[in-house]
Amino acid sequence: MDVVSGKWKSLILWELANYGTRRFGELRRGLPGVSEKMLIQHLREMEEDGLVHREVYREVPPRVEYSLTEHGTSLNEALRSLGTWGTARCERLAAEESLVS
């Protein structure tokens, strides 16, 4: 659970799985509400855990791209059923709320 702890890690996994390789700015735009500091911290932790690959291109200006590793892809697959459960739960709660209103 330490590997996916934190509010943004599962969303980073989802973003990279759905859109492929992303630059830092693209990730930040795809995750509204995340601070630059928190995104950097989570990406570093995920890189250390072998979930994310960070590719630095020696250009001016420097370009850095992030992508999922095989390990990150397999974790994302394992989390898919949890996402399905969460979606069903949100739908159930919305239906219950509409009955009360």
C-alpha positions in Angstrom: 0.0 0.0 0.0 3.0 2.3 0.5 3.6 2.3 -3.3 0.2 3.9 -4.0 -0.2 5.9 -0.8 -1.0 9.6 -1.4 -3.8 11.3 -3.0 -2.2 11.7 -6.5 -0.3 8.5 -7.2 -3.3 6.5 -8.5 -4.3 9.5 -10.6 -0.8 9.8 -12.0 -0.9 6.0 -12.9 -4.2 6.6 -14.6 -3.0 9.6 -16.5 0.1 7.8 -17.8 -1.8 4.7 -18.7 -4.5 6.6 -20.6 -2.3 9.2 -22.4 1.1 7.5 -22.6 4.3 9.4 -22.2 3.7 12.8 -20.7 5.9 15.8 -20.0 5.7 17.4 -16.5 3.4 20.3 -17.7 1.0 17.9 -19.4 0.8 15.8 -16.2 0.1 18.9 -14.1 -2.6 20.1 -16.5 -4.2 16.6 -16.5 -4.3 16.6 -12.7 -6.2 19.8 -11.7 -5.5 20.7 -8.1 -2.1 19.1 -7.7 0.7 21.4 -6.6 4.0 21.4 -8.4 5.7 20.4 -5.2 3.4 17.4 -4.6 3.6 16.2 -8.2 7.4 16.3 -8.1 7.4 14.4 -4.8 5.1 11.7 -6.0 6.9 11.3 -9.3 10.2 10.9 -7.5 8.7 8.3 -5.1 7.1 6.4 -8.0 10.4 6.5 -9.9 12.2 5.1 -6.9 9.5 2.3 -6.6 10.0 1.4 -10.2 6.6 2.5 -11.4 7.6 5.4 -13.5 10.4 6.0 -16.0 11.9 9.5 -16.2 13.6 10.3 -19.4 15.7 13.5 -19.5 16.6 14.9 -23.0 19.7 17.0 -23.1 18.2 19.9 -25.0 17.8 23.6 -24.5 15.4 24.1 -22.9 15.6 20.7 -21.1 12.8 18.2 -21.8 11.7 15.6 -19.3 9.2 12.9 -20.0 7.5 10.4 -17.8 6.1 7.0 -18.7 4.9 3.9 -17.0 7.3 1.0 -16.5 6.1 -2.6 -16.9 5.8 -2.7 -13.1 3.7 0.5 -13.2 1.4 -0.9 -15.9 0.9 -4.1 -13.9 0.0 -2.1 -10.8 -2.5 0.0 -12.8 -4.1 -3.3 -14.0 -4.4 -4.5 -10.4 -6.1 -1.2 -9.4 -8.6 -1.4 -12.3 -11.1 -3.5 -10.3 -10.9 -1.0 -7.4 -11.7 1.8 -9.9 -14.7 -0.2 -11.1 -15.9 -0.7 -7.5 -15.5 3.1 -6.8 -17.5 4.0 -9.9 -20.3 1.6 -8.9 -20.2 3.1 -5.3 -20.5 6.7 -6.6 -23.5 5.7 -8.8 -25.2 3.9 -5.9 -24.7 6.9 -3.6 -26.0 9.3 -6.2 -29.1 7.1 -6.7 -29.7 6.9 -3.0 -29.3 10.7 -2.7 -31.9 11.3 -5.5 -34.4 9.1 -3.6 -34.0 11.2 -0.5 -34.3 14.5 -2.3 
